[in-house]
Protein backbone atom coordinates (compact mmCIF):
# COMPACT_ATOMS: atom_id res chain seq x y z
CA UNK A 1 0.00 0.00 0.00
CA UNK A 2 1.21 3.46 -0.87
CA UNK A 3 0.18 6.19 1.53
CA UNK A 4 1.22 9.83 1.34
CA UNK A 5 -0.14 12.98 2.93
CA UNK A 6 -0.60 16.14 0.92
CA UNK A 7 -2.10 19.31 2.45
CA UNK A 8 -3.69 17.27 5.26
CA UNK A 9 -5.25 14.68 2.94
CA UNK A 10 -4.06 11.10 2.96
CA UNK A 11 -3.80 9.63 -0.53
CA UNK A 12 -3.48 5.86 -0.59
CA UNK A 13 -3.79 2.76 -2.71
CA UNK A 14 -5.28 -0.57 -1.74
CA UNK A 15 -6.04 -3.75 -3.62
CA UNK A 16 -9.66 -4.78 -3.26
CA UNK A 17 -13.29 -4.36 -4.21
CA UNK A 18 -14.52 -0.77 -4.29
CA UNK A 19 -18.09 -1.85 -3.46
CA UNK A 20 -16.88 -2.73 0.07
CA UNK A 21 -15.37 0.68 0.83
CA UNK A 22 -16.68 2.52 3.89
CA UNK A 23 -16.09 6.07 2.69
CA UNK A 24 -18.30 9.08 2.08
CA UNK A 25 -18.31 8.38 -1.67
CA UNK A 26 -17.04 5.83 -4.12
CA UNK A 27 -16.43 6.86 -7.71
CA UNK A 28 -18.11 4.85 -10.44
CA UNK A 29 -16.38 4.51 -13.81
CA UNK A 30 -19.68 4.91 -15.64
CA UNK A 31 -21.01 4.91 -19.18
CA UNK A 32 -22.63 8.06 -20.62
CA UNK A 33 -26.11 6.79 -19.76
CA UNK A 34 -25.25 6.16 -16.07
CA UNK A 35 -27.51 3.11 -16.32
CA UNK A 36 -24.99 0.43 -15.44
CA UNK A 37 -22.81 -1.84 -17.51
CA UNK A 38 -19.92 -4.20 -16.96
CA UNK A 39 -16.85 -4.08 -14.75
CA UNK A 40 -16.83 -1.59 -11.89
CA UNK A 41 -20.03 0.05 -13.14
CA UNK A 42 -21.98 -3.20 -13.10
CA UNK A 43 -20.57 -4.24 -9.72
CA UNK A 44 -21.55 -0.90 -8.14
CA UNK A 45 -25.08 -1.03 -9.57
CA UNK A 46 -25.53 -4.63 -8.43
CA UNK A 47 -24.26 -3.93 -4.90
CA UNK A 48 -26.26 -0.70 -4.52
CA UNK A 49 -29.54 -2.26 -5.62
CA UNK A 50 -32.30 -1.10 -7.98
CA UNK A 51 -32.72 2.26 -6.24
CA UNK A 52 -29.41 3.41 -7.72
CA UNK A 53 -30.61 2.72 -11.25
CA UNK A 54 -33.86 4.58 -10.55
CA UNK A 55 -31.97 7.66 -9.36
CA UNK A 56 -29.52 7.48 -12.28
CA UNK A 57 -32.43 7.52 -14.75
CA UNK A 58 -33.47 11.00 -13.60
CA UNK A 59 -29.93 12.36 -14.09
CA UNK A 60 -30.21 12.02 -17.90
CA UNK A 61 -26.67 10.80 -18.44
CA UNK A 62 -23.29 12.48 -18.07
CA UNK A 63 -20.67 13.87 -20.45
CA UNK A 64 -17.15 12.49 -20.74
CA UNK A 65 -14.91 14.15 -18.15
CA UNK A 66 -17.82 15.26 -15.98
CA UNK A 67 -19.38 13.70 -12.87
CA UNK A 68 -22.73 13.48 -11.07
CA UNK A 69 -23.54 12.24 -7.56
CA UNK A 70 -26.23 9.90 -6.23
CA UNK A 71 -26.92 8.20 -2.94
CA UNK A 72 -25.13 4.91 -2.20
CA UNK A 73 -28.23 2.96 -1.20
CA UNK A 74 -27.14 -0.58 -0.18
CA UNK A 75 -23.41 0.21 -0.47
CA UNK A 76 -21.35 0.93 2.65
CA UNK A 77 -20.45 4.26 0.99
CA UNK A 78 -22.99 7.04 1.53
CA UNK A 79 -22.74 8.31 -2.05
CA UNK A 80 -21.66 7.33 -5.54
CA UNK A 81 -19.97 9.88 -7.77
CA UNK A 82 -20.46 8.71 -11.34
CA UNK A 83 -17.82 9.89 -13.81
CA UNK A 84 -17.51 9.09 -17.49
CA UNK A 85 -13.94 8.47 -18.54
CA UNK A 86 -12.64 8.64 -22.07
CA UNK A 87 -12.60 5.65 -24.39
CA UNK A 88 -8.88 5.52 -25.09
CA UNK A 89 -9.05 4.52 -28.77
CA UNK A 90 -11.52 7.32 -29.56
CA UNK A 91 -10.00 10.17 -27.53
CA UNK A 92 -6.62 10.77 -29.17
CA UNK A 93 -4.75 13.70 -27.69
CA UNK A 94 -7.73 14.60 -25.50
CA UNK A 95 -7.58 11.35 -23.50
CA UNK A 96 -5.33 12.63 -20.70
CA UNK A 97 -7.21 15.93 -20.39
CA UNK A 98 -10.56 14.15 -20.18
CA UNK A 99 -9.31 11.57 -17.68
CA UNK A 100 -7.85 14.33 -15.50
CA UNK A 101 -11.21 16.10 -15.65
CA UNK A 102 -12.96 12.95 -14.35
CA UNK A 103 -10.80 12.97 -11.22
CA UNK A 104 -10.96 16.73 -10.71
CA UNK A 105 -14.76 16.94 -11.16
CA UNK A 106 -15.29 14.00 -8.79
CA UNK A 107 -13.22 15.70 -6.09
CA UNK A 108 -14.93 19.05 -6.69
CA UNK A 109 -18.34 17.41 -6.20
CA UNK A 110 -17.10 15.74 -3.02
CA UNK A 111 -15.93 19.08 -1.57
CA UNK A 112 -19.07 20.92 -2.71
CA UNK A 113 -21.11 18.39 -0.72
CA UNK A 114 -18.94 18.42 2.41
CA UNK A 115 -17.60 14.91 1.88
CA UNK A 116 -14.28 14.00 3.48
CA UNK A 117 -13.37 10.60 1.98
CA UNK A 118 -13.49 9.37 -1.61
CA UNK A 119 -12.45 6.08 -3.22
CA UNK A 120 -11.59 5.83 -6.93
CA UNK A 121 -11.26 2.79 -9.19
CA UNK A 122 -8.89 2.81 -12.18
CA UNK A 123 -11.18 5.00 -14.29
CA UNK A 124 -11.21 4.10 -18.02
CA UNK A 125 -8.81 1.16 -17.61
CA UNK A 126 -11.32 -1.63 -18.16
CA UNK A 127 -13.52 -1.80 -21.22
CA UNK A 128 -12.59 1.80 -22.15
CA UNK A 129 -9.07 0.54 -22.90
CA UNK A 130 -6.91 3.17 -21.19
CA UNK A 131 -3.43 1.71 -20.50
CA UNK A 132 -2.97 1.33 -16.73
CA UNK A 133 0.47 3.01 -16.71
CA UNK A 134 -0.83 6.12 -18.48
CA UNK A 135 -4.06 6.27 -16.46
CA UNK A 136 -2.18 5.96 -13.16
CA UNK A 137 0.14 8.81 -14.15
CA UNK A 138 -2.79 11.11 -15.01
CA UNK A 139 -4.87 10.12 -11.96
CA UNK A 140 -2.00 10.45 -9.47
CA UNK A 141 -0.87 13.84 -10.74
CA UNK A 142 -4.41 15.21 -10.89
CA UNK A 143 -5.33 14.06 -7.37
CA UNK A 144 -2.07 15.25 -5.78
CA UNK A 145 -2.38 18.64 -7.49
CA UNK A 146 -6.04 18.97 -6.51
CA UNK A 147 -5.59 18.20 -2.80
CA UNK A 148 -2.52 20.46 -2.67
CA UNK A 149 -4.68 23.37 -3.87
CA UNK A 150 -8.01 22.51 -2.19
CA UNK A 151 -8.05 21.71 1.54
CA UNK A 152 -10.99 19.83 3.02
CA UNK A 153 -10.54 16.19 2.09
CA UNK A 154 -9.22 13.74 4.67
CA UNK A 155 -8.79 10.68 2.42
CA UNK A 156 -8.54 9.90 -1.28
CA UNK A 157 -8.11 6.18 -1.84
CA UNK A 158 -7.48 4.30 -5.08
CA UNK A 159 -9.02 0.83 -4.86
CA UNK A 160 -7.47 -1.38 -7.52
CA UNK A 161 -8.88 -4.77 -8.35
CA UNK A 162 -5.73 -6.47 -9.61
CA UNK A 163 -2.14 -6.56 -8.38
CA UNK A 164 -0.64 -4.97 -11.51
CA UNK A 165 -2.89 -1.90 -11.29
CA UNK A 166 -2.26 -1.69 -7.54
CA UNK A 167 1.53 -1.69 -8.02
CA UNK A 168 1.43 0.85 -10.86
CA UNK A 169 -0.94 3.25 -9.04
CA UNK A 170 1.10 2.93 -5.81
CA UNK A 171 4.31 3.90 -7.61
CA UNK A 172 2.64 6.80 -9.41
CA UNK A 173 1.09 8.20 -6.20
CA UNK A 174 4.47 8.20 -4.49
CA UNK A 175 6.14 9.79 -7.52
CA UNK A 176 3.45 12.47 -7.92
CA UNK A 177 3.65 13.35 -4.23
CA UNK A 178 7.43 13.59 -4.43
CA UNK A 179 8.15 10.91 -1.85
CA UNK A 180 11.86 11.25 -1.13
CA UNK A 181 11.85 14.79 -2.56
CA UNK A 182 10.44 16.54 0.56
CA UNK A 183 7.39 17.55 -1.45
CA UNK A 184 4.86 15.73 0.75
N, C-alpha and C positions, 0 to 999 in steps of 0.2 A: 504494500500500500504506500502510495506517495501521499504526503500530507505537508502542506506549506501554509503559512499564514501571511496574508496580504491585507494591509489596512484593517486589521481586526477580523477579517473573514478567513476561516479555514477552508482551503481548497484541497480536496482529497479524491483519491481513486480507490474503488473497491471492485472486486469481481463478484457478480451476483445477479440477482433478478430484481429489476427496478420496481416490480409490482409489490415487493415486500418492504419497500423503504418507508420508514416512519419519519417523514419530513413534512414541511408545510405544503410543498408541491413537488410532484414529479413532472418531468417534461416528456411529452409524447412526441415521437418522430412520426408525424401524421401525414396523411394524404390531403390533397386540396379540399376534399369533401368533408373531412373530419369525421367520416362515418365508419371508421375502422378499416382494417385490412389485415396484412400478415405481419410477422415479426413482432417488434415492440408494440406497434399500434394495436394489433390483434390481441396481444397478451394483456395490454392495459384495458381495452374494452371488455374483454372476457372477465378479468378480475374485478372491474368496477361494477359490472352488471348492466342491465338494460337501461337504467336511468341515465347513464352517461351518454348513450346513443341518443336518447330522447333530447337531452340538453344540447348535444352537438348539432342536431337537426335544426334547431332554431338559430344557430350561429351563422348559417348560410356559407359555410366554407371558410377558407383562409388562403391568403396569397403566399407564394414562396418567399421566405425570409421574414415573414410576420408570425405573430403568435396570438392566441386567444385562450382565455382561462375558463375552466368549468370546475364544478365540485368534484371531489374524489369518490363519492358514493361508497362503495364497499371496499375501496382501497384503504390501507393504513394512512396514506397521504391525504391531507385535507382537500387538496386541489390538484387538478391536472392542467398544466400549461401545454397546449397543443401548438406545435410549430411545424411548418412545412419546409423541409430542407430541399436543396436543389437536387435534381436528378443529374448526376455527374456527366453522363454522356451528352446531355442536352444543354448544359450550362456554359460550356466553354470558359472564357476568361472571367465570367461573372460568378463561377462556382464558389470561389473563396469568399467573395463579398457577400453573397447570399447566405452562405453557411455562417459567416460571422454575424450577420443580421439575425439569424435564428437564435443564436446564443444571447446576443445583446437584448433583443426584444423580449425574450423570456425572462431575463433578469430585470429588465425595466418593469415588466408587468408584476413580477414578484415584489419589487420595492414599492410600486404604486399601491399595492394591496396590503402593505405592512407585513409581508412574509419574511421570515428570517432564514429558512433552509430550503434549498432546491436541489433536486437530483436530476442529472442529465443522463440519457443513454448516448451512444455514439451516433448522433444525428446524421442521417443520409448514408451511413455505411452499409446498410443491409441491401434491400432491393433497389435502392437508389444508386448503388454502385460507387459511392465515394471511397477512394482508397483510404484505409485506416490511418496510414502515416500522415497523409495530407490533412485529413479531417482532424486528427489529434493536434496537429500544429495550429490550425486555424482556431479550434475550440479552446485550446490552452491559452493562446495569446489573447483571444477576445475576452475570456473570463478573467484572466489576471489583470488586463488593462481596465476592464469594467469595475472590478472591485477596488482597484487602486484609486479610481476616480469617484466612486459612489459608495460612501459608507452606508451601513445599515444591514447588510447580510451577515449572518453568523457562519453559515456553512453552504458551500457549493460542492456537491459530490458528483463525480462521474461514476456511474454504475455500469460496468462493462461485463457483458455476458461471457466472453471467451478470454482465455489467458493471453492470447496475442494482443488483442485490443487493450486489455488491462496493462500489459507491459509497455505498450507504445504510448498510451495516454499518461501513464505514470511518469515516464521519461520526459514527455513534452511538458507536463505540468511543472516538474522541477526545473526544466530548462527555461520555461517562460517566466517563472518566478525568480530566476537567477540564483537558485540554490548554489551556494559556494561562491557567489559573487557579491554577497552582502546586500542584495536587492530586496530580500524578503522583509 
